[in-house]
Structures are given as C-alpha cells and as structure tokens.
Amino acid sequence: SDSARATSLMNPSGSVLVHELLSGPEGCSNLNPQTGLPPLVVDVGAHIGWFSMLSASYGCRVVAFEPQPHAHPFLNATVTLNGWEGRVRVYHAAVSDDSRVRMKMVNRHGWGNWDITEM
C-alpha cells in the first residue's frame, strides 16, 4: 500500500495501535503475578506474522494461527532467526468458533489467493 511504502511499516495504523497496547503499563512487561509469565497474544490469521513478531519483540508470548501454506516458511523463518522458538508457537490451521466445523484451504486464484471452505 502507499502508506506501507511511505512509512516502511507493514500496517502503519495497526502497528501504532499494537505498539501503544504492548508498550503500555498493561503490555508485555506486565507479568502475571501467579505464573510470572508475560501476556499471551493470539494472532488469528497471522499471514507472515507481522503482528505476531511485533508482539514477540515486546516480550509477549504468542500463538499464531495461519492456514495459508505459502505463509509458513516466512513465519517459521522469522521465529527461528529471532530465537523466539520458546516464545512464539505457529499453527498451520484455520480457526472457528464451532468445533463441529471442519475447514480446508482451497487455492482458487493462484499463489497467495487461498480461500477457506467447509468440508
């Protein structure tokens, strides 16, 4: 997008909001008094992991769900290159609010254009 090119940020407005949330008093440095663990960020539809990695960079634990197979090499490489294997878990899966629904990925339009359909 034009804003991404102008700022060199993947999603400038979203990145600013996430930065404000994660760096504030209730952010990633706020450890749970019972467990001693930082907050957990769940990234549903992580794609290449921009918000997952931004969250991990602040010290949060992250669970990232991404069903598109082309995104996984990028997600996994970023986790490994940053040494965040213990902080970020990546799942090659779609997410639903109904456990009875089974989904699959269908490539209808070429590389990077995947749809989720019910099985």
VMD Tcl script that builds the backbone (N, CA, C; Angstrom):
set m [mol new atoms 357]
animate dup $m
set s [atomselect $m all]
$s set {name element resname resid chain x y z} {
  {N N SER 1 A 0.834 -1.188 0.000}
  {CA C SER 1 A 0.000 0.000 0.000}
  {C C SER 1 A 0.873 1.243 0.000}
  {N N ASP 2 A 0.269 2.380 -0.308}
  {CA C ASP 2 A 1.019 3.631 -0.306}
  {C C ASP 2 A 1.539 3.964 1.089}
  {N N SER 3 A 0.717 3.732 2.128}
  {CA C SER 3 A 1.163 4.058 3.482}
  {C C SER 3 A 2.304 3.150 3.917}
  {N N ALA 4 A 2.287 1.899 3.489}
  {CA C ALA 4 A 3.383 0.995 3.841}
  {C C ALA 4 A 4.676 1.431 3.174}
  {N N ARG 5 A 4.597 1.831 1.918}
  {CA C ARG 5 A 5.795 2.312 1.227}
  {C C ARG 5 A 6.310 3.610 1.838}
  {N N ALA 6 A 5.408 4.506 2.228}
  {CA C ALA 6 A 5.812 5.802 2.773}
  {C C ALA 6 A 6.453 5.683 4.152}
  {N N THR 7 A 5.997 4.716 4.950}
  {CA C THR 7 A 6.481 4.603 6.329}
  {C C THR 7 A 7.411 3.419 6.550}
  {N N SER 8 A 7.519 2.526 5.577}
  {CA C SER 8 A 8.280 1.272 5.709}
  {C C SER 8 A 7.683 0.361 6.780}
  {N N LEU 9 A 6.430 0.554 7.105}
  {CA C LEU 9 A 5.725 -0.305 8.047}
  {C C LEU 9 A 4.669 -1.100 7.305}
  {N N MET 10 A 4.489 -2.355 7.715}
  {CA C MET 10 A 3.524 -3.226 7.060}
  {C C MET 10 A 2.112 -2.659 7.158}
  {N N ASN 11 A 1.714 -2.235 8.322}
  {CA C ASN 11 A 0.378 -1.704 8.569}
  {C C ASN 11 A 0.544 -0.559 9.550}
  {N N PRO 12 A 0.797 0.654 9.061}
  {CA C PRO 12 A 1.164 1.756 9.955}
  {C C PRO 12 A 0.179 2.012 11.079}
  {N N SER 13 A -1.105 2.137 10.783}
  {CA C SER 13 A -2.060 2.461 11.853}
  {C C SER 13 A -2.198 1.288 12.815}
  {N N GLY 14 A -2.261 0.071 12.290}
  {CA C GLY 14 A -2.335 -1.098 13.170}
  {C C GLY 14 A -1.080 -1.268 13.996}
  {N N SER 15 A 0.083 -1.007 13.399}
  {CA C SER 15 A 1.347 -1.121 14.124}
  {C C SER 15 A 1.415 -0.129 15.266}
  {N N VAL 16 A 0.946 1.096 15.035}
  {CA C VAL 16 A 0.949 2.111 16.093}
  {C C VAL 16 A 0.039 1.677 17.237}
  {N N LEU 17 A -1.140 1.160 16.913}
  {CA C LEU 17 A -2.059 0.707 17.967}
  {C C LEU 17 A -1.466 -0.445 18.775}
  {N N VAL 18 A -0.885 -1.411 18.086}
  {CA C VAL 18 A -0.284 -2.551 18.782}
  {C C VAL 18 A 0.885 -2.082 19.636}
  {N N HIS 19 A 1.713 -1.187 19.114}
  {CA C HIS 19 A 2.818 -0.623 19.887}
  {C C HIS 19 A 2.299 0.026 21.172}
  {N N GLU 20 A 1.244 0.829 21.060}
  {CA C GLU 20 A 0.688 1.509 22.242}
  {C C GLU 20 A 0.191 0.490 23.266}
  {N N LEU 21 A -0.486 -0.556 22.801}
  {CA C LEU 21 A -1.003 -1.580 23.717}
  {C C LEU 21 A 0.117 -2.367 24.394}
  {N N LEU 22 A 1.105 -2.784 23.609}
  {CA C LEU 22 A 2.139 -3.673 24.131}
  {C C LEU 22 A 3.194 -2.954 24.962}
  {N N SER 23 A 3.407 -1.679 24.717}
  {CA C SER 23 A 4.444 -0.960 25.450}
  {C C SER 23 A 3.902 -0.253 26.690}
  {N N GLY 24 A 2.590 -0.220 26.842}
  {CA C GLY 24 A 1.977 0.466 27.976}
  {C C GLY 24 A 2.061 -0.340 29.266}
  {N N PRO 25 A 1.489 0.189 30.342}
  {CA C PRO 25 A 1.572 -0.467 31.654}
  {C C PRO 25 A 0.907 -1.840 31.708}
  {N N GLU 26 A -0.054 -2.074 30.846}
  {CA C GLU 26 A -0.720 -3.385 30.792}
  {C C GLU 26 A -0.136 -4.254 29.680}
  {N N GLY 27 A 0.984 -3.863 29.123}
  {CA C GLY 27 A 1.584 -4.543 27.989}
  {C C GLY 27 A 2.399 -5.760 28.374}
  {N N CYS 28 A 3.329 -6.104 27.510}
  {CA C CYS 28 A 4.097 -7.345 27.639}
  {C C CYS 28 A 5.010 -7.393 28.861}
  {N N SER 29 A 5.381 -6.252 29.400}
  {CA C SER 29 A 6.247 -6.259 30.586}
  {C C SER 29 A 5.458 -6.503 31.867}
  {N N ASN 30 A 4.146 -6.543 31.775}
  {CA C ASN 30 A 3.277 -6.756 32.933}
  {C C ASN 30 A 3.095 -8.259 33.161}
  {N N LEU 31 A 3.970 -8.850 33.969}
  {CA C LEU 31 A 3.938 -10.294 34.203}
  {C C LEU 31 A 2.768 -10.678 35.094}
  {N N ASN 32 A 2.201 -11.847 34.829}
  {CA C ASN 32 A 1.125 -12.369 35.652}
  {C C ASN 32 A 1.680 -12.679 37.039}
  {N N PRO 33 A 1.081 -12.145 38.113}
  {CA C PRO 33 A 1.635 -12.360 39.456}
  {C C PRO 33 A 1.606 -13.821 39.908}
  {N N GLN 34 A 0.654 -14.618 39.392}
  {CA C GLN 34 A 0.583 -16.025 39.793}
  {C C GLN 34 A 1.545 -16.916 39.017}
  {N N THR 35 A 1.694 -16.650 37.709}
  {CA C THR 35 A 2.519 -17.528 36.884}
  {C C THR 35 A 3.892 -16.949 36.570}
  {N N GLY 36 A 4.023 -15.626 36.676}
  {CA C GLY 36 A 5.277 -14.971 36.307}
  {C C GLY 36 A 5.474 -14.878 34.804}
  {N N LEU 37 A 4.427 -15.198 34.045}
  {CA C LEU 37 A 4.524 -15.189 32.581}
  {C C LEU 37 A 4.024 -13.868 32.007}
  {N N PRO 38 A 4.593 -13.469 30.855}
  {CA C PRO 38 A 4.068 -12.281 30.174}
  {C C PRO 38 A 2.722 -12.593 29.539}
  {N N PRO 39 A 1.994 -11.557 29.115}
  {CA C PRO 39 A 0.696 -11.781 28.470}
  {C C PRO 39 A 0.814 -12.650 27.217}
  {N N LEU 40 A -0.308 -13.276 26.873}
  {CA C LEU 40 A -0.395 -14.113 25.680}
  {C C LEU 40 A -1.151 -13.354 24.604}
  {N N VAL 41 A -0.559 -13.261 23.425}
  {CA C VAL 41 A -1.200 -12.668 22.259}
  {C C VAL 41 A -1.581 -13.810 21.324}
  {N N VAL 42 A -2.832 -13.840 20.892}
  {CA C VAL 42 A -3.302 -14.839 19.939}
  {C C VAL 42 A -3.549 -14.116 18.619}
  {N N ASP 43 A -2.805 -14.513 17.598}
  {CA C ASP 43 A -2.889 -13.888 16.282}
  {C C ASP 43 A -3.594 -14.861 15.336}
  {N N VAL 44 A -4.877 -14.603 15.083}
  {CA C VAL 44 A -5.669 -15.458 14.201}
  {C C VAL 44 A -5.632 -14.851 12.805}
  {N N GLY 45 A -5.107 -15.629 11.864}
  {CA C GLY 45 A -4.884 -15.109 10.520}
  {C C GLY 45 A -3.575 -14.341 10.475}
  {N N ALA 46 A -2.524 -14.965 10.983}
  {CA C ALA 46 A -1.230 -14.302 11.177}
  {C C ALA 46 A -0.537 -13.912 9.877}
  {N N HIS 47 A -0.878 -14.559 8.778}
  {CA C HIS 47 A -0.229 -14.358 7.488}
  {C C HIS 47 A 1.276 -14.543 7.659}
  {N N ILE 48 A 2.111 -13.554 7.381}
  {CA C ILE 48 A 3.560 -13.744 7.519}
  {C C ILE 48 A 4.055 -13.386 8.924}
  {N N GLY 49 A 3.132 -12.976 9.810}
  {CA C GLY 49 A 3.485 -12.820 11.209}
  {C C GLY 49 A 3.845 -11.420 11.672}
  {N N TRP 50 A 3.457 -10.395 10.940}
  {CA C TRP 50 A 3.835 -9.029 11.336}
  {C C TRP 50 A 3.451 -8.731 12.784}
  {N N PHE 51 A 2.171 -8.921 13.132}
  {CA C PHE 51 A 1.730 -8.595 14.488}
  {C C PHE 51 A 2.230 -9.624 15.505}
  {N N SER 52 A 2.393 -10.856 15.083}
  {CA C SER 52 A 2.975 -11.870 15.979}
  {C C SER 52 A 4.395 -11.486 16.371}
  {N N MET 53 A 5.193 -11.099 15.374}
  {CA C MET 53 A 6.590 -10.762 15.645}
  {C C MET 53 A 6.714 -9.437 16.397}
  {N N LEU 54 A 5.837 -8.490 16.098}
  {CA C LEU 54 A 5.826 -7.240 16.848}
  {C C LEU 54 A 5.526 -7.526 18.316}
  {N N SER 55 A 4.551 -8.386 18.577}
  {CA C SER 55 A 4.204 -8.765 19.948}
  {C C SER 55 A 5.353 -9.492 20.626}
  {N N ALA 56 A 5.979 -10.420 19.928}
  {CA C ALA 56 A 7.115 -11.159 20.493}
  {C C ALA 56 A 8.283 -10.231 20.789}
  {N N SER 57 A 8.477 -9.214 19.954}
  {CA C SER 57 A 9.593 -8.288 20.172}
  {C C SER 57 A 9.424 -7.490 21.458}
  {N N TYR 58 A 8.203 -7.357 21.928}
  {CA C TYR 58 A 7.942 -6.680 23.203}
  {C C TYR 58 A 8.003 -7.637 24.388}
  {N N GLY 59 A 8.160 -8.926 24.110}
  {CA C GLY 59 A 8.285 -9.907 25.186}
  {C C GLY 59 A 7.048 -10.721 25.462}
  {N N CYS 60 A 5.970 -10.500 24.717}
  {CA C CYS 60 A 4.754 -11.293 24.907}
  {C C CYS 60 A 4.958 -12.717 24.391}
  {N N ARG 61 A 4.196 -13.640 24.960}
  {CA C ARG 61 A 4.082 -14.973 24.382}
  {C C ARG 61 A 3.071 -14.872 23.252}
  {N N VAL 62 A 3.260 -15.653 22.180}
  {CA C VAL 62 A 2.391 -15.543 21.005}
  {C C VAL 62 A 1.990 -16.927 20.516}
  {N N VAL 63 A 0.705 -17.058 20.174}
  {CA C VAL 63 A 0.204 -18.214 19.446}
  {C C VAL 63 A -0.352 -17.666 18.145}
  {N N ALA 64 A 0.210 -18.118 17.012}
  {CA C ALA 64 A -0.181 -17.613 15.698}
  {C C ALA 64 A -0.828 -18.732 14.894}
  {N N PHE 65 A -2.014 -18.461 14.364}
  {CA C PHE 65 A -2.731 -19.401 13.511}
  {C C PHE 65 A -2.749 -18.846 12.094}
  {N N GLU 66 A -2.292 -19.655 11.147}
  {CA C GLU 66 A -2.303 -19.243 9.738}
  {C C GLU 66 A -2.522 -20.473 8.862}
  {N N PRO 67 A -3.649 -20.529 8.151}
  {CA C PRO 67 A -3.923 -21.700 7.320}
  {C C PRO 67 A -3.252 -21.687 5.949}
  {N N GLN 68 A -2.809 -20.536 5.454}
  {CA C GLN 68 A -2.255 -20.473 4.101}
  {C C GLN 68 A -0.845 -21.061 4.067}
  {N N PRO 69 A -0.643 -22.112 3.272}
  {CA C PRO 69 A 0.646 -22.800 3.273}
  {C C PRO 69 A 1.823 -21.941 2.813}
  {N N HIS 70 A 1.610 -20.984 1.922}
  {CA C HIS 70 A 2.733 -20.175 1.434}
  {C C HIS 70 A 3.287 -19.245 2.513}
  {N N ALA 71 A 2.532 -18.971 3.558}
  {CA C ALA 71 A 2.988 -18.048 4.606}
  {C C ALA 71 A 3.887 -18.721 5.632}
  {N N HIS 72 A 3.801 -20.012 5.767}
  {CA C HIS 72 A 4.531 -20.704 6.838}
  {C C HIS 72 A 6.045 -20.623 6.758}
  {N N PRO 73 A 6.653 -20.736 5.604}
  {CA C PRO 73 A 8.119 -20.581 5.586}
  {C C PRO 73 A 8.564 -19.227 6.126}
  {N N PHE 74 A 7.811 -18.173 5.834}
  {CA C PHE 74 A 8.160 -16.838 6.322}
  {C C PHE 74 A 7.948 -16.730 7.826}
  {N N LEU 75 A 6.819 -17.215 8.297}
  {CA C LEU 75 A 6.529 -17.194 9.733}
  {C C LEU 75 A 7.583 -17.971 10.513}
  {N N ASN 76 A 7.832 -19.192 10.090}
  {CA C ASN 76 A 8.777 -20.045 10.815}
  {C C ASN 76 A 10.202 -19.505 10.749}
  {N N ALA 77 A 10.609 -18.961 9.614}
  {CA C ALA 77 A 11.959 -18.394 9.494}
  {C C ALA 77 A 12.141 -17.209 10.423}
  {N N THR 78 A 11.136 -16.353 10.523}
  {CA C THR 78 A 11.245 -15.184 11.396}
  {C C THR 78 A 11.355 -15.599 12.853}
  {N N VAL 79 A 10.581 -16.599 13.246}
  {CA C VAL 79 A 10.666 -17.104 14.622}
  {C C VAL 79 A 12.069 -17.629 14.892}
  {N N THR 80 A 12.586 -18.440 13.992}
  {CA C THR 80 A 13.902 -19.050 14.166}
  {C C THR 80 A 15.019 -18.012 14.147}
  {N N LEU 81 A 14.990 -17.100 13.174}
  {CA C LEU 81 A 16.043 -16.091 13.064}
  {C C LEU 81 A 16.116 -15.182 14.290}
  {N N ASN 82 A 14.986 -14.985 14.963}
  {CA C ASN 82 A 14.964 -14.146 16.156}
  {C C ASN 82 A 15.155 -14.942 17.445}
  {N N GLY 83 A 15.244 -16.263 17.341}
  {CA C GLY 83 A 15.430 -17.092 18.529}
  {C C GLY 83 A 14.204 -17.127 19.429}
  {N N TRP 84 A 13.014 -17.030 18.834}
  {CA C TRP 84 A 11.775 -16.970 19.612}
  {C C TRP 84 A 11.015 -18.288 19.635}
  {N N GLU 85 A 11.703 -19.415 19.434}
  {CA C GLU 85 A 11.015 -20.711 19.428}
  {C C GLU 85 A 10.265 -20.968 20.734}
  {N N GLY 86 A 10.778 -20.496 21.847}
  {CA C GLY 86 A 10.105 -20.683 23.129}
  {C C GLY 86 A 9.031 -19.643 23.402}
  {N N ARG 87 A 8.956 -18.626 22.588}
  {CA C ARG 87 A 8.015 -17.521 22.804}
  {C C ARG 87 A 6.846 -17.539 21.821}
  {N N VAL 88 A 7.080 -18.019 20.595}
  {CA C VAL 88 A 6.059 -17.985 19.538}
  {C C VAL 88 A 5.765 -19.404 19.071}
  {N N ARG 89 A 4.492 -19.767 19.069}
  {CA C ARG 89 A 4.054 -21.046 18.507}
  {C C ARG 89 A 3.218 -20.761 17.273}
  {N N VAL 90 A 3.553 -21.439 16.185}
  {CA C VAL 90 A 2.846 -21.247 14.925}
  {C C VAL 90 A 2.069 -22.520 14.608}
  {N N TYR 91 A 0.792 -22.348 14.293}
  {CA C TYR 91 A -0.060 -23.473 13.923}
  {C C TYR 91 A -0.568 -23.270 12.506}
  {N N HIS 92 A -0.381 -24.300 11.685}
  {CA C HIS 92 A -0.898 -24.291 10.314}
  {C C HIS 92 A -2.342 -24.759 10.399}
  {N N ALA 93 A -3.232 -23.813 10.732}
  {CA C ALA 93 A -4.622 -24.167 10.957}
  {C C ALA 93 A -5.519 -22.951 10.804}
  {N N ALA 94 A -6.758 -23.220 10.432}
  {CA C ALA 94 A -7.796 -22.197 10.454}
  {C C ALA 94 A -8.471 -22.261 11.816}
  {N N VAL 95 A -9.166 -21.210 12.182}
  {CA C VAL 95 A -9.816 -21.128 13.493}
  {C C VAL 95 A -11.302 -20.866 13.289}
  {N N SER 96 A -12.119 -21.554 14.084}
  {CA C SER 96 A -13.565 -21.361 14.031}
  {C C SER 96 A -14.100 -21.308 15.452}
  {N N ASP 97 A -15.267 -20.706 15.611}
  {CA C ASP 97 A -15.908 -20.694 16.923}
  {C C ASP 97 A -16.816 -21.909 17.121}
  {N N ASP 98 A -16.804 -22.828 16.173}
  {CA C ASP 98 A -17.645 -24.018 16.227}
  {C C ASP 98 A -16.765 -25.249 16.008}
  {N N SER 99 A -16.604 -26.057 17.037}
  {CA C SER 99 A -15.711 -27.228 16.944}
  {C C SER 99 A -16.240 -28.294 15.988}
  {N N ARG 100 A -17.494 -28.209 15.585}
  {CA C ARG 100 A -18.047 -29.196 14.661}
  {C C ARG 100 A -17.709 -28.878 13.206}
  {N N VAL 101 A -17.256 -27.663 12.949}
  {CA C VAL 101 A -16.954 -27.237 11.583}
  {C C VAL 101 A -15.554 -27.687 11.207}
  {N N ARG 102 A -15.441 -28.371 10.074}
  {CA C ARG 102 A -14.143 -28.765 9.541}
  {C C ARG 102 A -13.886 -27.918 8.305}
  {N N MET 103 A -12.675 -27.357 8.229}
  {CA C MET 103 A -12.359 -26.446 7.138}
  {C C MET 103 A -11.156 -26.946 6.363}
  {N N LYS 104 A -11.043 -26.484 5.125}
  {CA C LYS 104 A -9.863 -26.789 4.323}
  {C C LYS 104 A -9.515 -25.560 3.493}
  {N N MET 105 A -8.257 -25.483 3.107}
  {CA C MET 105 A -7.781 -24.400 2.262}
  {C C MET 105 A -7.915 -24.821 0.804}
  {N N VAL 106 A -8.404 -23.915 -0.038}
  {CA C VAL 106 A -8.549 -24.167 -1.467}
  {C C VAL 106 A -7.896 -23.012 -2.205}
  {N N ASN 107 A -6.960 -23.348 -3.104}
  {CA C ASN 107 A -6.309 -22.316 -3.906}
  {C C ASN 107 A -7.114 -22.144 -5.182}
  {N N ARG 108 A -7.858 -21.054 -5.240}
  {CA C ARG 108 A -8.737 -20.810 -6.383}
  {C C ARG 108 A -8.157 -19.808 -7.380}
  {N N HIS 109 A -7.184 -19.023 -6.947}
  {CA C HIS 109 A -6.756 -17.898 -7.774}
  {C C HIS 109 A -5.248 -17.786 -7.923}
  {N N GLY 110 A -4.501 -18.815 -7.642}
  {CA C GLY 110 A -3.053 -18.732 -7.771}
  {C C GLY 110 A -2.365 -18.435 -6.446}
  {N N TRP 111 A -1.047 -18.230 -6.500}
  {CA C TRP 111 A -0.222 -18.061 -5.305}
  {C C TRP 111 A -0.752 -16.925 -4.448}
  {N N GLY 112 A -0.950 -17.210 -3.176}
  {CA C GLY 112 A -1.358 -16.186 -2.235}
  {C C GLY 112 A -2.837 -15.878 -2.220}
  {N N ASN 113 A -3.624 -16.574 -3.002}
  {CA C ASN 113 A -5.063 -16.322 -3.063}
  {C C ASN 113 A -5.824 -17.572 -2.641}
  {N N TRP 114 A -5.794 -17.842 -1.357}
  {CA C TRP 114 A -6.411 -19.033 -0.812}
  {C C TRP 114 A -7.740 -18.675 -0.154}
  {N N ASP 115 A -8.671 -19.602 -0.192}
  {CA C ASP 115 A -9.963 -19.453 0.472}
  {C C ASP 115 A -10.122 -20.602 1.466}
  {N N ILE 116 A -10.877 -20.323 2.515}
  {CA C ILE 116 A -11.227 -21.366 3.476}
  {C C ILE 116 A -12.654 -21.779 3.186}
  {N N THR 117 A -12.871 -23.085 3.035}
  {CA C THR 117 A -14.214 -23.597 2.786}
  {C C THR 117 A -14.497 -24.715 3.772}
  {N N GLU 118 A -15.767 -24.914 4.036}
  {CA C GLU 118 A -16.159 -26.025 4.910}
  {C C GLU 118 A -16.010 -27.331 4.158}
  {N N MET 119 A -15.666 -28.383 4.889}
  {CA C MET 119 A -15.529 -29.710 4.286}
  {C C MET 119 A -16.867 -30.423 4.357}
}
mol reanalyze $m
mol bondsrecalc $m
mol representation Tube
mol addrep $m
